[in-house]
Amino acid sequence: MIKKNERHVIAFSTKTQLEILDDGYKWRKYGKKTVKSNTNYLRNYYKCSIRGCEVKKRVERDGHDSSNLITTYEGKHNHEINSSIIYNHVEADSEFELNSQR
Ligand SMILES: [Zn+2]
């Protein structure tokens, strides 16, 4: 599921047991909220930790299928990726792979 609009909102769902997908950016948690339709799960809010960058991320479980994690990004980063660890892109239903660097 991918949707996009003029406010640069991108949402996608991934089958994973992880609570947070490492996308290479550093995030600071700034809030959480109980989801009305699904009180078993919290919706967590994150903000990019780079000063001056206004990108926000929202992470929640799919109320219909709790094995799906829904991640929503809002905004565009105004800087390069800031992690030295490069993770392979994670596709739904594929195995989580990462390049281990020694
Ligand atoms: Zn950023």
Residues whose N, C-alpha, C, O or C-beta is under 5 A from the ligand:
A	BS01	ZN	C48 I50 C53 V55 H77 N78
